[in-house]
Amino acid sequence: MRNEKIQMVQEVASLLEGKSAILISYQGISANQLNGFRAKIGSDELKGTCRVVPNTLVKKAAEKLGYTALAEATLKGDTALVSGPDPVSLVKAIKEFAKESAKDKQERVKIKMAYVEGALLNTADALALGDLPPKEAIQAQILGLLQAPASGIVRAINAKIASIVYVLNAFKAKKEQETA
C-alpha cells in the first residue's frame, strides 16, 4: 500500500478506535448542508466527527483494529463515518439532520449501520438507539435503583429507633405523672 493510503487508513482507524461509529449515506446532500452537520456533530455537546470515507478504507481500518464484524460488512455507495463517545446522541443528531435535509418527503440521509461497543448494528437497531435516553440519564436511573434498597433500610432502622424513643418518652412522662 502507498504511504498516503496507509496514513488514510490510520486516520480512519483513529476515528473508529474506542468510539461508537455510525455509517451513513448522504446522497443528494449539498456541501453546505454536510458542513453544517459536521459543525453540529463537532460541538462541545456531542464531541464527535463526521468524515466522508471510502468504503475500502473503512474495511481496512476495521481489519487493522480487529473489528471483524465491521471489516466483513457489505458497504455500498457513498459513506460518511460519524463517530463519537455517545452513540445515542449521535443517532438523534443524524435523525434530525435527515429530517431537515429531506426533500419532497424523500430521505437523503440514511443510516447504513453502526458499530457500538464491539457490536455491529443494522439500520433498524441503530435507529432504535435514537429512541433511548442519553447515557447519563440511564446511569442516573441505575444509580437510583441501586440506592433505593439502601435508603429503604435506613428509613426502616430510623423508624425503629424513633419508635423506641417514643416509647421511652411515654414511659418517662408516665413516671413523671406518678411522682407528681
C-alpha positions as CSV (number, residue, x, y, z in Angstrom):
1,M,0.0,0.0,0.0
2,R,1.1,3.5,-0.7
3,N,2.1,5.8,2.1
4,E,-0.9,8.1,1.5
5,K,-3.3,5.1,1.8
6,I,-1.5,3.9,5.0
7,Q,-1.9,7.3,6.5
8,M,-5.6,7.5,5.5
9,V,-6.3,4.0,7.0
10,Q,-4.6,5.2,10.2
11,E,-6.8,8.3,10.2
12,V,-10.0,6.3,9.8
13,A,-8.8,3.8,12.4
14,S,-8.3,6.7,14.9
15,L,-12.0,7.7,14.2
16,L,-13.1,4.2,15.0
17,E,-10.9,3.3,17.9
18,G,-12.6,3.4,21.3
19,K,-15.6,5.3,19.9
20,S,-19.0,4.5,18.6
21,A,-19.3,4.7,14.8
22,I,-22.3,5.2,12.6
23,L,-22.0,4.9,8.9
24,I,-24.5,6.9,6.9
25,S,-25.3,7.5,3.2
26,Y,-25.6,11.2,2.2
27,Q,-26.6,11.1,-1.4
28,G,-28.1,14.4,-2.7
29,I,-26.8,16.5,0.2
30,S,-25.0,19.8,-0.6
31,A,-21.6,20.5,0.7
32,N,-23.0,23.4,2.8
33,Q,-25.6,21.1,4.4
34,L,-22.9,18.5,5.2
35,N,-20.6,21.1,6.6
36,G,-23.4,22.4,8.9
37,F,-23.9,18.8,10.1
38,R,-20.2,18.4,10.7
39,A,-20.2,21.6,12.8
40,K,-23.2,20.2,14.9
41,I,-21.5,16.8,15.4
42,G,-18.3,18.5,16.4
43,S,-20.0,20.7,19.0
44,D,-18.9,20.6,22.7
45,E,-22.2,18.7,23.4
46,L,-21.7,15.8,21.0
47,K,-17.8,15.8,20.7
48,G,-18.0,13.8,17.5
49,T,-16.6,13.9,14.0
50,C,-18.1,13.3,10.6
51,R,-15.9,12.4,7.7
52,V,-16.6,11.2,4.2
53,V,-14.6,8.0,3.7
54,P,-14.1,5.4,1.0
55,N,-15.7,2.0,1.9
56,T,-12.4,0.2,1.4
57,L,-10.7,2.4,3.9
58,V,-13.3,1.7,6.5
59,K,-12.9,-2.0,5.9
60,K,-9.1,-1.8,6.1
61,A,-9.2,0.3,9.3
62,A,-11.7,-2.1,10.9
63,E,-9.4,-5.0,9.9
64,K,-6.4,-3.2,11.5
65,L,-8.3,-2.7,14.7
66,G,-9.6,-6.3,14.8
67,Y,-13.3,-5.2,14.3
68,T,-14.0,-8.3,12.2
69,A,-17.8,-7.7,12.1
70,L,-17.3,-4.3,10.6
71,A,-14.5,-5.5,8.3
72,E,-16.7,-8.2,6.8
73,A,-19.8,-5.9,6.5
74,T,-21.0,-5.0,3.0
75,L,-20.8,-1.3,2.3
76,K,-22.1,0.2,-0.9
77,G,-22.5,3.7,-2.2
78,D,-21.3,7.0,-0.6
79,T,-20.4,6.6,3.0
80,A,-19.8,9.1,5.8
81,L,-18.4,8.0,9.1
82,V,-19.9,9.7,12.2
83,S,-18.0,8.8,15.3
84,G,-18.1,10.0,18.9
85,P,-18.4,8.9,22.6
86,D,-22.2,8.8,22.8
87,P,-24.0,6.7,20.1
88,V,-27.5,7.7,21.4
89,S,-26.8,11.5,20.9
90,L,-25.1,10.9,17.5
91,V,-28.1,8.9,16.2
92,K,-30.5,11.6,17.4
93,A,-28.4,14.2,15.6
94,I,-28.4,12.1,12.4
95,K,-32.1,11.6,12.6
96,E,-32.7,15.3,13.0
97,F,-30.3,16.1,10.1
98,A,-32.1,13.5,7.9
99,K,-35.5,15.2,8.6
100,E,-34.0,18.7,7.9
101,S,-32.4,17.6,4.6
102,A,-35.3,15.6,3.3
103,K,-36.8,17.0,0.0
104,D,-40.1,16.0,-1.4
105,K,-40.6,13.6,1.5
106,Q,-37.6,11.6,0.3
107,E,-34.9,11.0,2.8
108,R,-31.4,11.8,1.6
109,V,-29.5,10.8,4.7
110,K,-29.9,7.2,5.9
111,I,-28.1,5.2,8.5
112,K,-26.4,2.2,6.9
113,M,-25.2,0.6,10.1
114,A,-23.5,1.3,13.4
115,Y,-20.6,-0.2,15.3
116,V,-21.1,0.3,19.0
117,E,-19.0,-1.3,21.8
118,G,-17.9,-4.2,19.6
119,A,-21.3,-5.0,18.1
120,L,-22.4,-4.3,14.6
121,L,-25.9,-2.9,14.5
122,N,-28.2,-3.0,11.4
123,T,-30.2,0.1,10.4
124,A,-33.2,-0.7,12.5
125,D,-31.2,-1.3,15.6
126,A,-29.1,1.8,15.1
127,L,-32.2,3.9,14.7
128,A,-33.6,2.3,17.9
129,L,-30.6,3.8,19.7
130,G,-32.0,7.2,19.0
131,D,-35.1,6.4,21.0
132,L,-33.1,5.7,24.1
133,P,-32.5,8.3,26.8
134,P,-28.9,9.7,26.9
135,K,-26.2,7.6,28.7
136,E,-26.1,10.0,31.7
137,A,-29.9,9.6,32.2
138,I,-29.6,5.8,32.1
139,Q,-26.7,5.9,34.6
140,A,-28.8,8.1,36.9
141,Q,-31.7,5.7,36.7
142,I,-29.5,2.7,37.6
143,L,-27.9,4.6,40.4
144,G,-31.4,5.5,41.8
145,L,-32.3,1.8,41.6
146,L,-29.2,0.8,43.4
147,Q,-29.7,3.4,46.1
148,A,-33.4,2.6,46.7
149,P,-32.8,-0.6,48.8
150,A,-30.2,1.1,51.0
151,S,-32.3,4.2,51.6
152,G,-35.3,1.9,52.5
153,I,-33.1,0.1,55.1
154,V,-32.0,3.4,56.6
155,R,-35.7,4.5,56.8
156,A,-36.7,1.3,58.5
157,I,-33.9,1.5,61.0
158,N,-34.7,5.2,61.7
159,A,-38.4,4.3,62.2
160,K,-37.5,1.6,64.8
161,I,-35.2,3.9,66.6
162,A,-37.9,6.6,66.6
163,S,-40.5,4.2,67.9
164,I,-38.1,3.2,70.8
165,V,-37.6,6.9,71.6
166,Y,-41.4,7.5,71.6
167,V,-41.9,4.5,74.0
168,L,-39.2,5.8,76.3
169,N,-40.6,9.3,76.2
170,A,-44.1,7.9,77.0
171,F,-42.7,5.9,79.9
172,K,-40.8,8.9,81.2
173,A,-44.0,11.0,81.0
174,K,-45.9,8.3,82.9
175,K,-43.3,8.1,85.6
176,E,-43.3,11.9,86.0
177,Q,-47.1,11.9,86.4
178,E,-46.9,9.1,89.0
179,T,-44.3,11.0,91.0
180,A,-46.1,14.3,90.8
